[in-house]
Amino acid sequence: MANDAALARRIETGPLSPLNALNPYLQGVYEPVARETTADDLPVIGEIPKDLHGAFYRNGPNPAQAPEGLHHWFDGDGMLHAIWFENGKARYRNRYIRSEDHLADLKGGCGAGGVMESSTRANPSSSRGDKVYKDTANTDVVLHNGSLMALWYISGQPVRVDPRTLETIGAETFGGKLPRHVSAHSKVDPKTGEFVFFDYSLYEPWMSFGVVSPANELTHFARVELPGPRLPHDMGLTENYVILHDLPVVFTDGGLRRSTWNIHFADQPARFGVIPRNGSGDQIRWFETDSCYIYHVVNAWEDGDEVVMTACMMTPNGFPPNPEYGPYAAMVNVLALHAVPVEWRMNMRTGEVRKRQLDDRIGEFPVVNLDYVGRRTKWSYHVAMAPTELQRFKGLIKYDLETGAARTWDYAPSQFGSEPAFAPRVGATAEDDGYVIAFVTDAETGKSEVQVIDARDMEAGPVARVLLPVRVPAGFHGAWARGDQLEAG
C-alpha cells in the first residue's frame, strides 16, 4: 500500500461535538494529536546507556477526524509512536496505521461503525462480510518476518508496517490463506520465529488458532468448538501448546447503544483449553477453574507435567457508573481496570488445576522480556493502576513471578504512563539484564517523555528521560525490537 501524502497529513480532528464533550477518553491525556511528527537527536535529561540499541513501538487510538456519534476509546484510528535508541542517542516519530478502513474513512466513509454502534451494519469496504466494525489496527503490535504487524482487539486484519519508517506496507493475508481474522494478543515465538494467532466469532460457538512460519506461510489452522460464543481477549503460548480462554463473557449486540457494556457475564466457570500448537480441535484439554475474566496474559510455559500460565485476573473496581459522563458512563466504568497477578498450573497428567494469587496490588498491561515468551520467566513488568474512574497508569511494578515480591517506580503525581517494554542490554547475560522503557505524559503541562529505567534498580527511577517534541496520548500495547533484529530485517 503506497503512502498517500495528502491523506497522511489530513488529520485535523476539529472541536468535539456536545455529545463527545462528555467523553473523557477524547480529552486530557487521551486527547488525540493532530500531526505526524519526525524528530531526531532528542534532548535527554541524564544519559542514554550506550548498550541500549533498538526500538520501542507503542500502538493506540488516535481519531483522524472529530467523532460525531457515540465514540468508544477503542474506536480511534491506529497510530504508532516509536523511539529508536543507538549510540546514546534517540529519535522519535509517529504515524497513522493506514488500514483499509482508515483510508476509506478519510475518503468519505468505510461503512463500518464503532463498537458503540450496532454490529449488524454492513461494511462495503470489506471483502469479508462478517466484519462489521471499523478495523483500526490500533491495539497491539508485533515484529514478525522482518516487519511490524499492527493488530486489532476484536479480531481484524493484520496491517504490515515498516519498522524503520512506520510507513504502512499493507494488509496481511499470509499469501491469501488467512481463513478469517487475527486477534490482537497473538504471539511471536522468539525461538522459532512463528506467529501464533487466535480468532473467535461474536455469534457462533467456536474459536480458532493458527500458526504462520517465519517465512510468512500459514502452516497450521484449527477450529475449536465451544458451548456458545465467547469474547476472549488474550491467549497463552508455550513451546508446544496454545492456551485458549473460554471465559464467562458473551457478546450481545446492541448493548452499547443502550449505554451499557456490549457483553453479558454468564454464571459459569472459566475454562482454559490446552492444545498442541499443531493440533486439531478434538485434541484440546479443558481445565475448569473459578469464574473470572482475563484481559492480559503475562506469560506461559511448561514445567514437567504442568502447563503454567500467569495473567492479570480482573477484580471488581467498586465504581458505580458516573452520570457525569452521560452515555459514556458504562464505558468509563468498564475501562477502570482492576486486576491482580495470578498463576494457574494445569496438570496434563491428572487434569488438576492449581491457582495462586501472587499479589493484591492493582496492576495491568504486563510485559516480559520478549526473548522468553513461551518459556519459564522469573520477571514481569506491569503498570500500576491509579485508583481513579479513568484508566490511568501511575507507575511501574516489577514482579518476581516465583515469590510475588515486587519492586516499584512511581511517576510524578501529574504524570501517567502506558504499557512499558523490556529492552535487553546489548550482550545481556540474564533475563532481567536490561531496561524498562515507557512513554510518560504530564497531565498538567501536556509534555511527554520516554523514561529509561534500569530493570535491576527500579526504585532508582530513570537513568535517562528523553524529552519529546509532541504529546503522546495514553494508548494500548507495544513491542521492543532489538537493534540486530532491525538490521537483519
C-alpha positions as CSV (number, residue, x, y, z in Angstrom):
1,M,0.0,0.0,0.0
2,A,1.7,3.2,-1.1
3,N,1.5,6.1,1.3
4,D,-0.8,8.8,0.1
5,A,0.9,12.0,1.2
6,A,-2.3,14.1,1.0
7,L,-4.2,11.7,3.3
8,A,-1.2,11.3,5.6
9,R,-1.4,14.9,6.7
10,R,-5.1,15.3,6.7
11,I,-5.5,14.7,10.4
12,E,-7.0,17.8,11.9
13,T,-9.5,16.5,14.4
14,G,-11.6,19.7,15.0
15,P,-13.7,20.6,18.0
16,L,-15.7,18.0,20.0
17,S,-19.4,17.8,19.5
18,P,-21.7,18.4,22.5
19,L,-22.1,14.6,22.8
20,N,-18.4,13.9,22.8
21,A,-17.7,16.8,25.2
22,L,-19.0,14.2,27.8
23,N,-16.4,11.6,26.6
24,P,-13.3,11.8,28.9
25,Y,-11.4,9.5,26.6
26,L,-11.2,12.2,23.9
27,Q,-9.7,14.8,26.3
28,G,-6.8,15.3,28.7
29,V,-4.1,12.6,28.5
30,Y,-6.3,10.8,25.9
31,E,-6.7,13.7,23.5
32,P,-5.6,12.8,20.0
33,V,-2.6,14.5,18.4
34,A,-3.1,16.4,15.2
35,R,0.2,15.9,13.5
36,E,2.5,13.2,12.3
37,T,6.0,14.1,13.6
38,T,9.6,13.2,13.0
39,A,12.3,14.3,15.4
40,D,16.0,13.3,15.5
41,D,18.7,13.7,18.2
42,L,16.3,14.3,21.0
43,P,17.3,16.2,24.2
44,V,18.0,14.0,27.2
45,I,18.0,14.5,31.0
46,G,20.5,12.0,32.2
47,E,22.3,9.7,29.8
48,I,21.1,7.1,27.4
49,P,23.1,3.9,28.0
50,K,25.4,3.0,25.1
51,D,24.3,-0.6,25.4
52,L,20.7,0.3,24.7
53,H,20.1,-0.4,21.0
54,G,16.8,-1.0,19.4
55,A,13.3,0.5,19.1
56,F,10.1,0.7,21.2
57,Y,6.8,0.8,19.3
58,R,3.6,1.6,21.0
59,N,0.1,1.4,19.4
60,G,-3.0,3.2,20.4
61,P,-6.2,5.0,19.3
62,N,-6.0,8.5,17.7
63,P,-9.1,9.6,15.8
64,A,-8.1,11.2,12.5
65,Q,-11.4,13.1,12.4
66,A,-13.5,14.5,15.2
67,P,-16.1,11.8,16.0
68,E,-19.8,12.8,15.6
69,G,-21.7,9.9,17.1
70,L,-21.0,7.8,20.1
71,H,-17.3,7.1,20.3
72,H,-15.6,4.4,22.3
73,W,-11.9,4.8,23.2
74,F,-11.3,1.6,21.2
75,D,-12.6,3.2,18.0
76,G,-9.8,5.6,17.4
77,D,-7.7,5.2,14.2
78,G,-4.5,3.3,15.0
79,M,-1.3,5.3,15.5
80,L,2.2,4.0,16.2
81,H,4.6,6.1,18.4
82,A,8.2,4.9,18.2
83,I,11.5,5.7,19.7
84,W,14.8,4.4,18.3
85,F,18.0,4.2,20.5
86,E,21.5,3.8,19.2
87,N,24.9,5.1,20.3
88,G,23.5,7.0,23.2
89,K,21.0,9.0,21.1
90,A,17.3,8.8,20.4
91,R,14.9,9.7,17.6
92,Y,11.1,9.7,17.5
93,R,8.3,9.6,15.0
94,N,4.6,8.8,15.0
95,R,2.5,7.6,12.0
96,Y,-1.1,6.5,11.4
97,I,-1.6,2.9,10.6
98,R,-3.3,3.0,7.2
99,S,-5.7,0.1,7.5
100,E,-8.2,-0.3,4.6
101,D,-11.0,1.1,6.8
102,H,-8.8,4.1,7.9
103,L,-8.2,5.1,4.3
104,A,-11.8,4.5,3.3
105,D,-12.9,6.7,6.1
106,L,-10.7,9.6,5.1
107,K,-12.0,9.3,1.6
108,G,-15.7,9.5,2.6
109,G,-16.6,6.6,4.9
110,C,-15.7,2.9,5.2
111,G,-19.3,1.9,6.0
112,A,-18.4,0.3,9.3
113,G,-19.2,1.8,12.7
114,G,-17.5,1.8,16.1
115,V,-18.2,-0.6,18.9
116,M,-20.9,1.5,20.4
117,E,-23.0,1.1,17.3
118,S,-24.9,-1.9,16.1
119,S,-22.7,-4.8,14.8
120,T,-25.2,-5.5,12.1
121,R,-24.2,-2.6,9.9
122,A,-22.7,-3.7,6.6
123,N,-19.1,-2.8,5.7
124,P,-18.9,-2.4,1.9
125,S,-15.1,-1.8,2.1
126,S,-14.5,-5.3,3.5
127,S,-14.2,-8.4,1.3
128,R,-15.3,-10.4,4.4
129,G,-19.0,-10.0,5.0
130,D,-18.7,-10.9,8.7
131,K,-16.6,-7.9,9.5
132,V,-18.9,-5.1,10.5
133,Y,-16.9,-2.9,13.0
134,K,-14.3,-0.4,11.8
135,D,-11.0,-2.2,11.8
136,T,-8.4,0.3,13.1
137,A,-5.4,-2.0,13.8
138,N,-5.0,0.2,17.0
139,T,-4.4,-2.4,19.7
140,D,-1.2,-4.3,19.6
141,V,2.0,-4.6,17.5
142,V,4.4,-7.4,17.0
143,L,7.6,-7.9,15.0
144,H,7.5,-10.9,12.5
145,N,9.2,-11.7,9.3
146,G,11.2,-8.5,9.3
147,S,8.4,-6.0,9.7
148,L,5.8,-5.0,12.2
149,M,2.2,-6.2,12.3
150,A,-0.4,-3.9,13.8
151,L,-3.4,-5.9,15.3
152,W,-6.9,-5.1,16.4
153,Y,-8.6,-6.5,19.6
154,I,-12.0,-7.6,18.2
155,S,-10.1,-9.7,15.6
156,G,-9.3,-7.9,12.4
157,Q,-6.9,-8.0,9.5
158,P,-3.2,-7.5,10.4
159,V,-1.5,-4.5,8.8
160,R,2.2,-4.6,7.9
161,V,4.3,-1.6,8.8
162,D,7.9,-0.8,8.1
163,P,9.8,-0.9,11.4
164,R,12.3,1.8,10.3
165,T,9.9,4.4,8.9
166,L,6.4,3.5,10.3
167,E,5.1,3.7,6.8
168,T,2.2,1.3,6.1
169,I,3.1,-1.6,3.8
170,G,-0.4,-3.1,3.5
171,A,-2.9,-5.6,4.8
172,E,-1.5,-9.0,5.6
173,T,-3.3,-12.2,4.5
174,F,-0.4,-14.7,4.6
175,G,-0.3,-15.3,0.9
176,G,-4.1,-15.2,0.7
177,K,-4.5,-18.1,3.1
178,L,-5.7,-16.2,6.2
179,P,-9.0,-18.0,6.9
180,R,-10.7,-15.1,8.7
181,H,-9.3,-12.7,11.3
182,V,-6.4,-12.3,13.8
183,S,-7.0,-11.2,17.3
184,A,-4.7,-8.5,18.9
185,H,-2.9,-10.6,21.5
186,S,-1.5,-13.2,19.2
187,K,2.2,-14.1,19.9
188,V,5.6,-14.5,18.2
189,D,7.7,-17.4,19.3
190,P,11.2,-15.9,19.8
191,K,12.9,-19.3,19.2
192,T,11.1,-20.5,16.1
193,G,10.0,-17.1,14.7
194,E,6.5,-18.4,14.3
195,F,3.5,-16.1,14.6
196,V,0.7,-17.9,16.6
197,F,-2.7,-16.3,16.4
198,F,-6.2,-16.9,17.6
199,D,-9.7,-15.8,16.5
200,Y,-13.3,-16.0,17.7
201,S,-16.8,-15.4,16.5
202,L,-19.1,-12.9,18.0
203,Y,-22.2,-15.0,17.3
204,E,-21.1,-18.6,16.6
205,P,-19.9,-21.2,19.1
206,W,-16.2,-21.7,18.1
207,M,-12.7,-20.3,18.4
208,S,-9.8,-20.9,16.1
209,F,-6.0,-20.7,16.1
210,G,-3.2,-20.8,13.5
211,V,0.5,-20.8,13.0
212,V,2.4,-18.7,10.5
213,S,6.1,-19.6,9.7
214,P,9.0,-17.1,9.9
215,A,8.7,-17.0,6.1
216,N,5.1,-15.8,6.4
217,E,3.4,-19.1,5.3
218,L,0.3,-20.3,7.1
219,T,1.4,-23.8,8.2
220,H,-1.5,-24.7,10.5
221,F,-5.1,-23.8,11.3
222,A,-7.7,-25.4,13.5
223,R,-11.1,-24.7,14.9
224,V,-12.3,-25.5,18.5
225,E,-15.9,-26.0,19.2
226,L,-17.4,-24.2,22.2
227,P,-20.8,-24.4,24.1
228,G,-21.5,-20.9,22.8
229,P,-19.9,-17.7,21.5
230,R,-17.3,-16.2,23.7
231,L,-15.4,-12.9,23.9
232,P,-11.8,-13.8,24.9
233,H,-9.1,-11.1,24.9
234,D,-5.7,-13.0,25.1
235,M,-4.2,-16.4,24.8
236,G,-1.2,-18.3,26.2
237,L,1.7,-19.8,24.3
238,T,4.3,-22.4,25.4
239,E,6.9,-24.3,23.4
240,N,4.4,-27.0,22.5
241,Y,1.0,-25.7,23.4
242,V,-1.5,-23.0,22.8
243,I,-3.8,-22.0,25.7
244,L,-7.3,-20.7,24.7
245,H,-9.6,-19.0,27.1
246,D,-13.3,-20.0,27.4
247,L,-14.4,-17.3,29.9
248,P,-17.9,-16.4,31.1
249,V,-18.3,-13.4,28.8
250,V,-20.6,-13.4,25.8
251,F,-21.1,-10.7,23.2
252,T,-24.6,-9.2,23.0
253,D,-25.4,-6.9,20.1
254,G,-26.9,-3.6,20.8
255,G,-26.0,-3.3,24.5
256,L,-23.7,-0.3,24.0
257,R,-26.4,1.6,22.1
258,R,-28.4,1.5,25.4
259,S,-25.4,2.9,27.2
260,T,-24.4,-0.4,28.7
261,W,-21.4,-2.7,28.0
262,N,-21.8,-4.9,25.0
263,I,-21.2,-8.1,26.8
264,H,-23.0,-10.5,29.1
265,F,-21.4,-12.1,32.1
266,A,-22.6,-15.7,32.3
267,D,-22.9,-17.7,35.5
268,Q,-20.3,-20.4,34.7
269,P,-16.7,-21.4,35.5
270,A,-13.8,-20.2,33.4
271,R,-12.0,-22.8,31.3
272,F,-8.5,-22.9,29.8
273,G,-8.1,-25.1,26.8
274,V,-4.6,-26.5,26.3
275,I,-4.0,-27.8,22.7
276,P,-0.8,-28.8,20.8
277,R,0.5,-26.0,18.7
278,N,-0.1,-28.0,15.6
279,G,-3.1,-30.0,17.0
280,S,-6.7,-30.4,15.8
281,G,-9.7,-29.1,17.7
282,D,-10.5,-32.5,19.2
283,Q,-7.1,-32.7,20.9
284,I,-7.9,-29.8,23.3
285,R,-7.7,-30.5,27.1
286,W,-10.1,-28.3,29.1
287,F,-9.2,-27.2,32.6
288,E,-12.1,-25.7,34.7
289,T,-11.4,-23.1,37.3
290,D,-13.1,-20.3,39.2
291,S,-15.2,-17.9,37.2
292,C,-13.1,-14.9,36.2
293,Y,-12.2,-12.7,33.3
294,I,-8.7,-12.1,31.9
295,Y,-7.6,-9.3,29.6
296,H,-3.9,-9.9,29.5
297,V,-1.6,-12.9,29.9
298,V,1.8,-12.3,31.5
299,N,3.5,-15.5,30.0
300,A,3.1,-19.3,29.9
301,W,5.5,-22.2,29.9
302,E,5.8,-25.9,30.6
303,D,7.1,-27.3,33.9
304,G,7.2,-31.1,33.9
305,D,3.6,-32.4,33.7
306,E,2.2,-28.9,34.2
307,V,1.4,-26.1,31.8
308,V,1.8,-22.8,33.7
309,M,0.0,-19.6,32.8
310,T,0.3,-16.3,34.7
311,A,-2.1,-13.5,33.9
312,C,-3.9,-10.4,35.3
313,M,-7.2,-11.6,36.8
314,M,-9.9,-9.0,36.9
315,T,-11.5,-7.9,40.2
316,P,-14.4,-5.5,40.7
317,N,-13.3,-1.9,40.6
318,G,-16.0,-0.8,43.0
319,F,-17.0,2.3,41.0
320,P,-20.7,2.9,40.2
321,P,-21.4,4.3,36.7
322,N,-21.0,8.1,37.0
323,P,-23.9,10.1,35.3
324,E,-21.5,13.0,34.8
325,Y,-20.3,11.1,31.6
326,G,-23.8,10.8,30.2
327,P,-23.9,7.9,27.6
328,Y,-20.3,7.1,28.3
329,A,-20.8,6.2,32.0
330,A,-20.8,2.4,31.3
331,M,-17.7,2.7,29.1
332,V,-15.8,4.6,31.7
333,N,-16.8,2.1,34.4
334,V,-15.6,-0.9,32.4
335,L,-12.3,0.8,31.4
336,A,-11.3,1.3,35.1
337,L,-9.4,-2.0,35.1
338,H,-8.7,-3.6,38.4
339,A,-6.7,-6.8,38.2
340,V,-4.2,-8.8,40.3
341,P,-1.5,-11.2,39.1
342,V,-2.5,-14.9,39.3
343,E,-0.8,-18.1,38.4
344,W,-2.6,-21.2,37.1
345,R,-0.9,-24.6,36.9
346,M,-2.7,-27.2,34.7
347,N,-1.5,-30.8,35.2
348,M,-1.7,-32.6,31.8
349,R,-1.4,-36.0,33.5
350,T,-4.0,-35.6,36.3
351,G,-6.3,-32.9,35.0
352,E,-5.8,-30.9,38.2
353,V,-5.7,-27.1,38.2
354,R,-3.9,-25.1,40.9
355,K,-4.5,-21.3,41.3
356,R,-2.2,-19.0,43.2
357,Q,-2.6,-15.2,43.6
358,L,0.9,-13.5,43.6
359,D,0.0,-10.1,45.0
360,D,-3.0,-7.9,45.9
361,R,-1.7,-4.7,44.2
362,I,-3.8,-3.5,41.3
363,G,-1.9,-3.6,38.0
364,E,-2.3,-4.5,34.4
365,F,-0.7,-4.4,30.9
366,P,2.0,-6.9,31.8
367,V,5.2,-7.4,29.7
368,V,8.1,-9.7,29.9
369,N,11.5,-10.0,28.1
370,L,10.2,-11.0,24.6
371,D,13.2,-13.4,24.2
372,Y,11.4,-15.5,26.9
373,V,7.9,-15.7,25.5
374,G,6.6,-19.2,25.9
375,R,9.5,-20.2,28.3
376,R,9.8,-20.0,32.0
377,T,10.1,-16.4,33.2
378,K,11.0,-15.1,36.6
379,W,10.3,-11.4,36.0
380,S,7.4,-9.4,34.6
381,Y,6.7,-5.7,34.4
382,H,3.2,-4.2,34.9
383,V,1.7,-0.8,35.1
384,A,0.4,0.3,38.5
385,M,-3.2,1.4,38.1
386,A,-4.3,4.7,39.8
387,P,-7.4,4.2,42.0
388,T,-9.5,6.5,39.7
389,E,-12.6,6.2,37.5
390,L,-10.4,6.8,34.4
391,Q,-7.8,4.3,33.3
392,R,-4.5,5.9,34.4
393,F,-1.1,4.3,34.9
394,K,0.6,5.9,37.8
395,G,3.8,3.9,37.8
396,L,5.5,0.5,37.2
397,I,5.7,-2.8,39.1
398,K,8.5,-5.4,38.6
399,Y,7.3,-8.8,39.8
400,D,9.2,-11.9,40.9
401,L,6.8,-14.5,39.5
402,E,8.2,-17.2,41.8
403,T,7.6,-15.4,45.1
404,G,5.3,-12.5,44.2
405,A,7.8,-10.0,45.6
406,A,7.6,-6.6,43.8
407,R,9.7,-3.5,43.2
408,T,8.1,-0.3,42.0
409,W,8.7,3.1,40.4
410,D,6.1,5.8,40.8
411,Y,5.8,8.6,38.3
412,A,5.4,12.2,39.5
413,P,1.8,12.9,40.7
414,S,0.7,14.6,37.5
415,Q,2.4,12.1,35.2
416,F,0.8,9.0,33.7
417,G,2.4,6.3,31.5
418,S,1.4,3.5,29.2
419,E,2.4,-0.1,28.7
420,P,6.2,-0.4,29.0
421,A,8.7,-2.6,27.2
422,F,11.6,-4.6,28.4
423,A,14.8,-3.9,26.4
424,P,17.7,-6.3,26.9
425,R,21.2,-4.7,27.1
426,V,23.5,-5.5,24.2
427,G,25.3,-8.6,25.4
428,A,22.8,-9.3,28.3
429,T,23.6,-12.3,30.4
430,A,20.3,-12.7,32.4
431,E,16.6,-12.4,31.9
432,D,16.3,-9.0,33.7
433,D,19.6,-7.6,32.4
434,G,18.3,-4.5,30.6
435,Y,16.0,-1.6,30.7
436,V,12.3,-0.8,31.2
437,I,11.1,1.8,28.6
438,A,7.9,3.8,28.9
439,F,6.2,6.7,27.3
440,V,5.0,9.2,30.0
441,T,2.8,12.3,29.7
442,D,2.3,15.1,32.2
443,A,-1.5,15.8,32.6
444,E,-0.8,19.4,33.7
445,T,1.7,20.5,31.1
446,G,0.8,18.2,28.2
447,K,4.5,17.4,27.8
448,S,5.7,13.8,27.1
449,E,8.9,12.0,27.6
450,V,10.3,8.5,27.4
451,Q,11.8,7.1,30.6
452,V,14.6,4.6,30.6
453,I,14.9,2.7,33.9
454,D,17.5,0.1,34.9
455,A,15.4,-3.1,35.3
456,R,17.6,-4.2,38.2
457,D,17.2,-0.9,40.1
458,M,13.6,0.1,39.6
459,E,13.3,2.3,42.7
460,A,16.2,4.5,41.5
461,G,14.0,5.8,38.6
462,P,15.1,6.8,35.2
463,V,18.7,6.8,34.1
464,A,17.5,8.8,31.2
465,R,14.5,11.0,30.4
466,V,14.1,11.6,26.6
467,L,12.1,14.7,26.0
468,L,9.7,14.6,23.1
469,P,8.6,17.5,20.9
470,V,4.9,16.4,21.0
471,R,2.4,14.9,23.4
472,V,1.9,11.2,23.3
473,P,-1.7,10.3,24.2
474,A,-2.4,7.4,26.5
475,G,-2.7,4.2,24.5
476,F,-2.6,0.5,24.4
477,H,0.2,-2.1,23.7
478,G,3.7,-2.1,22.3
479,A,6.8,-4.1,21.5
480,W,10.5,-3.9,21.7
481,A,12.7,-4.8,18.7
482,R,16.4,-5.3,19.3
483,G,18.9,-3.5,17.1
484,D,20.1,-6.7,15.5
485,Q,16.5,-7.6,14.6
486,L,16.1,-4.4,12.8
487,E,19.4,-4.7,11.0
488,A,18.6,-8.3,10.0
489,G,15.2,-7.2,8.5
